[in-house]
Amino acid sequence: MIDLFGSSDLTLNLLFTLYFLAMLTQCLLLYLSLKEILRNIIHIINEGLLLLILIWISWFIATLKDNLFLGIALLPGSDLRSMFLFAVLSGLYLSAKQHQLRTLLVVFMLLLLLPVFDRMMNGLLVFRFAAAGLVIALSSLFDLAIKLFGMRNRITGLAIKEAIDLLPDGMLFARQRGQAISINRQARDVIESLNLSPDERFDHLWNQLSDHPNRVTETTSQNGLVIRLPSDRFYYFSRYSFSYRRQPYSQLHLHDVSKEIAIARQIQNDNKKLTDNVSELRRLLDLAVDNARRKTTIDSRARLHDIFSQRLSLMRVLLTRLDKDPDPVLLDETKKLLIGMGQELFYEPDLPVTERFKQLVQIYRSYGIAVDYEGSLPAAEDVADTWIKILREAFSNALRHAGATSINVSFTSGQNAGYQMTITNDGFCPDQLPREGNGLQSIRARLERFAGHLEIENGSQFTLRVSIP
């Protein structure tokens, strides 16, 4: 390598040693600055140290034998001159932004100076940039420490109070059971809206809050209470005790809980509605059980009425015949009728509706009653079952009250006309419509389920017309 610098190895070693002593001194100044020790004096020393580094670099450059620009061109790693240019321009921009021109001078001079150490580092270009970067890093950290110290001094009590005033929650600090020493704007506004003074002694203020008429007693604890403001907002007041520098203090914290109270009340209302619904459901269940019991009783009464009415009517016919002609066959039929009546009280054969209808017709025909019918039972099972029960009642009434010997039944139905059934008998037909007893009332009750209709005619024959839409 061309000897660019007219200096002996002793001089180079001395300069190398001075450089690292300057770096160590700058590290010590940075530590003292962070510890806030002799801040003003350290700042002056740091500025002086940077000035000495510049003087040292300027003196060393003055030892160049050849022209300065020629020396730069012959530096090791001259093929990286574009990188040097970029580093210089970047350093110039950053220094101008931070108003630190001295840092720019230090870095620029080091980039020119440090090739002298290339012989000691086997031409490593990285060492040159590391040494230059160490100076600017330490200088930047030192300036940052100075700025942090200045910011800390600017954090005054007034700045803290302004920051506390911006909090959404209210805060009040007081000496233990003493006067308030700090209160933010939100806490003052809330307390004054309750017609209380925030400057009261802390214990007196807490007692006044506890006894306030707007206090919500359902949501309180030992160290907290909820109060409704005149604006219909709810605030939770909580107190805390703490120590600072061995001095006891008390804090009152105010938090807006209007949304939480609204949610709690909504849940309470929903629970009340749920309780009411449960009570109503129980009432309806009891009513359903009572209705089921009543329906069972009514069905049992209707069944007893149907069976006894039918069998007693037939018994009347048989006994009348036995009185005139004590035929053993009729006597046997009478016994069977009595036995069948006892069985039907407790057991009803599970037969199809058509079979039950044929059985009903056959029973009356067997005792000498002419029963004729036209059409057929409805296809709907429930309607057909109702028709049979009505027929049983109508047959019984025709035989028992009118003494009929002939009964005619007609079934009609249509897609839009519903179901109709007409029952006529040749028995006694009064001039006026008969008073409705249990039989006709039972028929009407059976039709109510289907919104059906019953018509009674007493012309030449007694006629019942029932219809279901």
Buried (B, 14 or more C-beta within 10 A) or exposed (E): EEEBBEBEEEBBEEBBEBBEEBBEBBBEBBEBBBEEEEBEEBBEBBEEBBEEBBEBBEEBBEEBEEEEEEBBEEBBBEEBEEEBEEBBEEBBEBBEEEEBEBBBBBBBBBBBBBBBBBEEEEBBBEBBBEBBEBBBEBBBBBBEBBEEBEEEEEEEEEEEEEEBBEEEBBBBBBBEEEEBEBBBBBBBEBBEBBEBEBEBBBBEBBEBBEEBEEBBEEBBEEEEBBBBBEEEBBBBBEBEEEEEEEEEBBBBBBBBBBEBBEEBEEEEEEEEEEEEEEEEEEEEEEEEEEEEEEEEEEEEEBBEBBBBBBBBBBBEBBEEBBEEEEEEEBEEBBEEBEEBBEEBBEEEEEEEBEEBBEEBBEBBEEBEBEBEBEEEBBEBEEBBBBBBBBBBBBBBBBBBBBBBBBBBBBBBBEEEEBBBBBBBBBBEBEEEEBEEEEBBEBBBEBBEEBEBBBEEBEEEBBBBBBBBE
